[in-house]
Amino acid sequence: HNSSGDIFLAFATGNELPFGATAPDQPLPVQMLPNQQMDALFHATAEATAEAIWNTLCGAETMVGFQGRTVYALPQDELVALWQRYQTR
């Protein structure tokens, strides 16, 4: 449970267990870091997600798709102006 109310992400690379060491229907022991030590990971994840969104918005090109439907690329100068106007830090 993560008290932020958001989706909780869990992964592990260091909890080695010998094959067959426990019964398959029994809980397995794990070691975890406190939330405070995960702040940098959460921050980096948010930054990577934002960067991926920006890359998608800025890298898109006008294209014609199914049944001749045209989807236009965003005008870069307007996108930058909006970002500068509404950015929060």
C-alpha atoms as an extended CHARMM CRD file, in Angstrom:
* protein
*
        89  EXT
         1         1  HSD       CA              0.0000000000        0.0000000000        0.0000000000  PROA      1               0.0000000000
         2         2  ASN       CA              1.2700000000        3.4240000000       -0.9150000000  PROA      2               0.0000000000
         3         3  SER       CA             -0.3780000000        6.2550000000        0.9920000000  PROA      3               0.0000000000
         4         4  SER       CA             -0.3190000000        8.6110000000       -1.9920000000  PROA      4               0.0000000000
         5         5  GLY       CA             -3.4140000000        6.9290000000       -3.3930000000  PROA      5               0.0000000000
         6         6  ASP       CA             -1.7610000000        6.5380000000       -6.7800000000  PROA      6               0.0000000000
         7         7  ILE       CA             -0.7460000000        3.3800000000       -8.5560000000  PROA      7               0.0000000000
         8         8  PHE       CA              2.0630000000        1.6190000000       -6.7290000000  PROA      8               0.0000000000
         9         9  LEU       CA              5.0030000000        0.2490000000       -8.6840000000  PROA      9               0.0000000000
        10        10  ALA       CA              6.9970000000       -2.6930000000       -7.3790000000  PROA      10              0.0000000000
        11        11  PHE       CA              9.9680000000       -4.5200000000       -8.8040000000  PROA      11              0.0000000000
        12        12  ALA       CA             12.7960000000       -6.5540000000       -7.3900000000  PROA      12              0.0000000000
        13        13  THR       CA             16.2200000000       -7.6410000000       -8.5390000000  PROA      13              0.0000000000
        14        14  GLY       CA             17.9320000000       -8.5980000000       -5.3130000000  PROA      14              0.0000000000
        15        15  ASN       CA             15.6740000000      -11.0150000000       -3.4670000000  PROA      15              0.0000000000
        16        16  GLU       CA             17.3270000000      -14.2800000000       -4.4350000000  PROA      16              0.0000000000
        17        17  LEU       CA             15.6880000000      -17.4990000000       -3.3860000000  PROA      17              0.0000000000
        18        18  PRO       CA             17.1070000000      -20.9230000000       -4.1480000000  PROA      18              0.0000000000
        19        19  PHE       CA             14.9140000000      -22.8980000000       -6.5340000000  PROA      19              0.0000000000
        20        20  GLY       CA             12.4460000000      -24.9930000000       -4.5400000000  PROA      20              0.0000000000
        21        21  ALA       CA             13.3650000000      -23.3330000000       -1.2110000000  PROA      21              0.0000000000
        22        22  THR       CA              9.7340000000      -22.6770000000       -0.2820000000  PROA      22              0.0000000000
        23        23  ALA       CA              6.4150000000      -24.3130000000       -0.9430000000  PROA      23              0.0000000000
        24        24  PRO       CA              4.7140000000      -22.7600000000       -3.9950000000  PROA      24              0.0000000000
        25        25  ASP       CA              1.6550000000      -21.6980000000       -1.9840000000  PROA      25              0.0000000000
        26        26  GLN       CA              3.5880000000      -19.9430000000        0.8030000000  PROA      26              0.0000000000
        27        27  PRO       CA              4.4450000000      -16.2130000000        0.9560000000  PROA      27              0.0000000000
        28        28  LEU       CA              8.0380000000      -15.3600000000        0.0970000000  PROA      28              0.0000000000
        29        29  PRO       CA             10.2590000000      -13.0910000000        2.2080000000  PROA      29              0.0000000000
        30        30  VAL       CA             11.3980000000       -9.8490000000        0.5810000000  PROA      30              0.0000000000
        31        31  GLN       CA             13.4170000000       -6.7910000000        1.5380000000  PROA      31              0.0000000000
        32        32  MET       CA             12.0310000000       -3.3470000000        0.7210000000  PROA      32              0.0000000000
        33        33  LEU       CA             13.1990000000        0.2520000000        0.8660000000  PROA      33              0.0000000000
        34        34  PRO       CA             11.1550000000        2.8000000000        2.8040000000  PROA      34              0.0000000000
        35        35  ASN       CA              9.0830000000        5.1980000000        0.6710000000  PROA      35              0.0000000000
        36        36  GLN       CA             11.4000000000        8.0970000000        1.5570000000  PROA      36              0.0000000000
        37        37  GLN       CA             14.2670000000        6.3090000000       -0.1690000000  PROA      37              0.0000000000
        38        38  MET       CA             12.1250000000        5.7720000000       -3.2840000000  PROA      38              0.0000000000
        39        39  ASP       CA             11.4510000000        9.4830000000       -3.8640000000  PROA      39              0.0000000000
        40        40  ALA       CA             14.2550000000        9.8020000000       -6.4180000000  PROA      40              0.0000000000
        41        41  LEU       CA             12.8970000000        6.8330000000       -8.3830000000  PROA      41              0.0000000000
        42        42  PHE       CA              9.3770000000        8.2790000000       -8.3870000000  PROA      42              0.0000000000
        43        43  HSD       CA             10.7140000000       11.6760000000       -9.4910000000  PROA      43              0.0000000000
        44        44  ALA       CA             12.8110000000       10.1250000000      -12.2670000000  PROA      44              0.0000000000
        45        45  THR       CA              9.8130000000        8.0970000000      -13.4490000000  PROA      45              0.0000000000
        46        46  ALA       CA              7.6680000000       11.2410000000      -13.6560000000  PROA      46              0.0000000000
        47        47  GLU       CA             10.4160000000       13.0780000000      -15.5680000000  PROA      47              0.0000000000
        48        48  ALA       CA             10.8750000000       10.1790000000      -18.0030000000  PROA      48              0.0000000000
        49        49  THR       CA              7.1250000000       10.0550000000      -18.6210000000  PROA      49              0.0000000000
        50        50  ALA       CA              6.9510000000       13.8090000000      -19.2360000000  PROA      50              0.0000000000
        51        51  GLU       CA              9.9270000000       13.5860000000      -21.5970000000  PROA      51              0.0000000000
        52        52  ALA       CA              8.2580000000       10.7720000000      -23.5460000000  PROA      52              0.0000000000
        53        53  ILE       CA              5.1160000000       12.8860000000      -23.9250000000  PROA      53              0.0000000000
        54        54  TRP       CA              7.1310000000       15.9020000000      -25.1150000000  PROA      54              0.0000000000
        55        55  ASN       CA              9.0730000000       13.7330000000      -27.5720000000  PROA      55              0.0000000000
        56        56  THR       CA              5.8110000000       12.4030000000      -28.9860000000  PROA      56              0.0000000000
        57        57  LEU       CA              4.2460000000       15.8590000000      -29.2900000000  PROA      57              0.0000000000
        58        58  CYS       CA              7.3510000000       17.4170000000      -30.8460000000  PROA      58              0.0000000000
        59        59  GLY       CA              8.2620000000       14.5040000000      -33.0950000000  PROA      59              0.0000000000
        60        60  ALA       CA              4.8600000000       14.0250000000      -34.6970000000  PROA      60              0.0000000000
        61        61  GLU       CA              4.4800000000       14.8670000000      -38.3670000000  PROA      61              0.0000000000
        62        62  THR       CA              1.3670000000       15.6750000000      -40.3600000000  PROA      62              0.0000000000
        63        63  MET       CA              0.0730000000       12.4730000000      -41.9080000000  PROA      63              0.0000000000
        64        64  VAL       CA             -2.8370000000       11.1050000000      -43.8800000000  PROA      64              0.0000000000
        65        65  GLY       CA             -4.4210000000        7.9880000000      -42.4490000000  PROA      65              0.0000000000
        66        66  PHE       CA             -7.4120000000        5.7230000000      -42.9050000000  PROA      66              0.0000000000
        67        67  GLN       CA            -10.0320000000        6.9890000000      -45.3780000000  PROA      67              0.0000000000
        68        68  GLY       CA             -7.9040000000       10.0380000000      -46.1930000000  PROA      68              0.0000000000
        69        69  ARG       CA             -8.1880000000       11.5060000000      -42.7100000000  PROA      69              0.0000000000
        70        70  THR       CA             -5.4170000000       14.0560000000      -42.1260000000  PROA      70              0.0000000000
        71        71  VAL       CA             -3.8840000000       14.4910000000      -38.6970000000  PROA      71              0.0000000000
        72        72  TYR       CA             -1.7430000000       17.5990000000      -38.3730000000  PROA      72              0.0000000000
        73        73  ALA       CA              1.5100000000       17.9930000000      -36.4940000000  PROA      73              0.0000000000
        74        74  LEU       CA              1.4670000000       20.5240000000      -33.6800000000  PROA      74              0.0000000000
        75        75  PRO       CA              3.0300000000       23.8800000000      -34.5790000000  PROA      75              0.0000000000
        76        76  GLN       CA              6.2790000000       23.8720000000      -32.6010000000  PROA      76              0.0000000000
        77        77  ASP       CA              6.4080000000       27.6190000000      -31.9990000000  PROA      77              0.0000000000
        78        78  GLU       CA              2.8890000000       27.6250000000      -30.5090000000  PROA      78              0.0000000000
        79        79  LEU       CA              3.6630000000       24.5740000000      -28.3860000000  PROA      79              0.0000000000
        80        80  VAL       CA              6.7680000000       26.2480000000      -26.9380000000  PROA      80              0.0000000000
        81        81  ALA       CA              4.8410000000       29.4750000000      -26.2700000000  PROA      81              0.0000000000
        82        82  LEU       CA              2.0940000000       27.5740000000      -24.4300000000  PROA      82              0.0000000000
        83        83  TRP       CA              4.6410000000       25.6130000000      -22.4110000000  PROA      83              0.0000000000
        84        84  GLN       CA              6.4460000000       28.7860000000      -21.3860000000  PROA      84              0.0000000000
        85        85  ARG       CA              3.1610000000       30.4460000000      -20.4470000000  PROA      85              0.0000000000
        86        86  TYR       CA              1.7680000000       27.6260000000      -18.3020000000  PROA      86              0.0000000000
        87        87  GLN       CA              4.7850000000       25.7520000000      -16.9600000000  PROA      87              0.0000000000
        88        88  THR       CA              5.0080000000       25.2190000000      -13.2280000000  PROA      88              0.0000000000
        89        89  ARG       CA              8.1170000000       24.5310000000      -11.2640000000  PROA      89              0.0000000000
